[in-house]
Amino acid sequence: MVRKYDENLVSRVTCDSSYIDKTNDTLEQRKKLKITLKNKKQEKTATIIMMNPSKADNDKSDKTVDAVVEFFGNLNSKSYYVSS
């Protein structure tokens, strides 16, 4: 099943990746997945470093990426939002 990004929260997704050639196998290595949220009230950036590679790319998401998008996408509407 292909998981799509939540169109209510996500405005743009870019995935920077490169291919590594190991003998006869070609492996894809993702370097950065950048997700721009729709409802951001302030210009802030969050960097999330994930240990396990995800299947997420420009077109499809996964459970872990969905959880991060939901957390930050709804952050402005939650009571635990702290203004700096």
PERAHU-V291701 format. One line per field, one symbol per residue. burial: 1 if it has 24 or more other C-alpha atoms within 12 Angstrom, else 0. A space follows every 50 residues. Layout:
burial = ???
This chain:
burial = 00001100110010000000000000000000111110000000000000 0000011100100011011101111000000000
